[in-house]
Amino acid sequence: MKIGRLFKAGAVFGTLGLSACGTSYTVPSVSAGSEAAAKTMFAQERAVTKRRTTSSNAAAARFDRVVSRVKPVAMAFCQKEAAKSGAKPCDLPVLVDTKMPMANAYHTRDEQDRPFVAFTVPMLMQIENDDELAFILGHEYGHHIADHLKKGEQQALAGAILMGALTATSQAYASQGNPYRYTGADSAEMQHNMALGAAAGQKAYSQSYELESDVLATYITKQAGYDPVKGARFFARPAATRTSAGNLSFWGTHPPDAKRLATVIETANAADAGQGLVRKK
């Protein structure tokens, strides 16, 4: 039956698109010791009732100081990994976003499709030490090294196609059962469902990608001479996951939990023991 073949083709393509993504590097299993240490650190950060705010001058000086040390390490790391996985730009601009009013750090592309990393001014003023800034920069560079933007786009496309196939099949069966049914809303329903599929597809590996970036950040931060465990404590702070406008905040896209800290602790211990980053075959 043509309808059945349509659904099968869309489902297969969508499923293959989602399964082709996933992490490129091994995220270590967390030991009981790392988990216990992470829970203690997490509780300590949650117990702090008042945070220091860094002055704009001190934040600017820290930004220049840390970026000058971390970026060359991240670039070298990127170039080494790109030699294995395929060419990609590694000299990413690290910018200060003076327009966004909330604390955030992100990796994205500009209008010419060129990747970059940016920190907002409120974020730089909330960061309390060099280790935190180094780890966050390593984390955002990790998203680039692991191709998370590209994978997210592929997942969104696969999710949209899968939902499109489901919707088209449902509409076709409905029309087959009732040749005179009203079809004027089919196009809007298709667009809505494909948008839902794209959103769901993009989130399919979001937590795995965050942990993968934390693993990469741990190696980058250590090689740059900073403490990744101390830096990762930034992610344990209590903060709203959404802004006043209802959008996801930095902590909404980078969920704070003890598992993140435990993963960083486990990775740092492995690095101290001489174990390198493990790339999946």
N, C-alpha and C positions, 0 to 999 in steps of 0.2 A: 504494500500500500504506500502511495506517495507520501501521505501524511506521516506515517511511521518512519519512513526513510528520512524525511526532513528533520524530525525530532532526533533520530539517532545520529545523523550527521552533525547537528548542532551540539548535541550532548557530548559526543566524542571529541569534537574540536575544543569545546569549552573545558572539558575535563583534562584533556592533554595540555591545554594552555596553562591551567592551574598547576598541574603536576610537574610541568617543566620548570617551574619556579622553585621556591624554597631556598634554603641557605646554601652557600658555597663552602662555608667553613664549619668545622665541627665545634659545636657548643658543648663544653665539658659537662659531664654529670656532676652534680654537687654532692660533696661528701657531708657526713653528719657534722664534722668539725667546722667546715665552711658555713654550713647552714646555721649553726649555733652562733658563730661569730657574727654573721650577718644580722641575725635577729637582735643581738645585743646592740650592734651599731645602729640599726634601724630604730630601736627603742630610744637610744640616746639622742638621736637627731630629732625624734618626735617629741622628746621631753623639753627641748629648748623653747622657751616662751618668747624670747626677744632676740632678733637677729641684728647683726651689725650691717649698716649700709655703707658701702665703699663710696668715697667721694669721687666725683667725676674725674678729677685730675689723677687720683690714685688708680682708678679703673682704667684710664687711658694708658697710663704708664705700665700697668700690669698687662694690658692687651698687647702692647708693643713688645714687651719683654718675653711673654710666653709664646706668642705667635712666632717670634724670631727663632725660638728654639724648637718648637713642636712642628711647624710647617715643613722644614727641611727633612725631618724624620718621616713625617707622613708622606711627603712626596717620594722619598726613596722607597718606602714601603709600598706605595702605590705602583711605582715603576717596576719593582720586583715582581709584584703580583700580576701586573698587566702583561709581563713577558710570558706568563703561564696561561692567562685567560683571554688575552686579546688586547690590542692597543686601546688606550683611553687617555684623555688629558689628565695629568697629575699635578700640574702647577695651578691649583685652584686659588682664585682670589679669596682672601679672608677679610670680610668687610664689616663695618659697623653700620647697622640699620638705624638711622636717626629718626625715622618716621613712625615705626610701629611703637605704640605706647605701652605695650605689655612686655614682660620678660619672655624672651624666646631666643632660641638658637636653631638654625635650620640649614639644610643643604637642599638647593634647588637649582633651577636653570634660569638664565635671563631670556630676554626676547629673541636673542640670537642663538638660543639653545646651548649656551655655554654654562657649565656648572660652576657654582660658587658656594661658599659657606658664609653665613652672616650671623652676627650677634646684635641684639638690640641693646640700647643704652640701659634700660631697666635691668636686663639680664646681667650686664657687666657690673652694675652697681650692687646686685644681689650676691654675686660670686665673692666668697670670702677669702680665698687664697689661690695661689698659683696652681696648685695641684688640681683644683676644681676646674679652672679654666682649661688647663692642659687636657684633662680627661674629656671634657665636653667637646673641645675641638677635635680630639682624636675620635670621639664617637661620631661626630658629623662627617669627618673624613672617612670613617669606616663605612657609612652609608654609601659613599661614592665608590670606595674600593670594591664593595660587595654588590654594586650595581642595583641598589634597591629602588632607585627611581625608575629605571628601565623595567625591572621586574614588576613593580607596582603597576606600570602602564600595561604590561602584558596581561597581568592578572585582571585588571579592570576590563580589558577587551574580552578576555575569555569569559568573565562573569557576565558581561553584557550579551555575548553571543549565546551563552547557555540559557539565560533568562529569555532572550529573544526567541530561541527555538521552542522553549516551553510555552511561551505566550502564543506564538504562531500556531503551534500544534493545538493548543486549547481553542483558539479562535476557529481553526479549520474544522475541528470536530464539532464545535457549536454550529457552524454554518452547514455542515453536513447533516446534522440532525434537524436543523431548521433553516431551509434555504431562504426564508423571508425575514430572518432576524435582522435587527438594526445593527449596522456595522460602522456607523459614523464615529463611534468612540474607540474603535479598534486602534487607530493610529496613536491616539493619546495614551491608551493603555500600553501599547508596545513601547513607546518612549519612556513612560514611567517605569515599567518593569525592567527595561534594559538599564536605566539609570540605577535602579536598585541593585541589579546584578553587577554593574560596574563597581558600585560602592562596596558590595559584599566581597567581590573578587579582590579588590585592593587591600582589604583588611585580612585576607586569608592567612597571611604569614606575618602580620604586623608585629606580634609579640616575638616571634622567632627572629625577625630582622633586628629588633631592638637588642636582643641578647647577643646576636652575632656582631652588631656594631660595638657592643660593650666589650666583647672578646678582642676585637681588633683594636679598640681604644686602649685596652690594657697593655698590649704589646707596644703600641705607639707611645703611650705615656711613659712607660718604663724606659724605653730606648731614648727618650728625650730627657731623662733624668728626673722625672717627677714620680710621685706616689699615686698609682691608679686607685688603690683602695681608699685613700684619703680623698681623692678627687671624686670618686663615685658616691661618696656620702651625700653629695649635693642632691642626688636623686631620691634620697630618703626623706627629704623635708616635706612636711605637710603643706599642701597647697591645693587650691581649687583646680579641678580638671577642666573647667570651662571659664571663659571670660564673662564679663558683665553683658556682652553682646550675644552670649550663647555659643560662641565658637570654642573649639578645643584649645586649651592653653598648652604651654610647654609640657606641663605634667599630665595633660590629657593625651598627648601624643607620645610621651615618654613616661609611662605609668610607674609611679614610685612604689616599689615593694622590696621585701627582703630577698626575693629570688635574684633580683638584679645584683645586689651587693654580694650575694653568695657566689654568683657566677664570676664576678670580678675577682673575688678572693681566691676562688678555685683556679682561675686562669693565671693570676699573679703567682700563686704557689707553683704552678706548672712551669711558668717562665723562670722562676728562681731556681727550679730544679734542672734547667737547661732544655726544657721541652719547647719546641717551636710551634708556630701556628700550623694547624692541620687542615689542609684543603681536601675537600671531598673529591673523589675520583669521578 
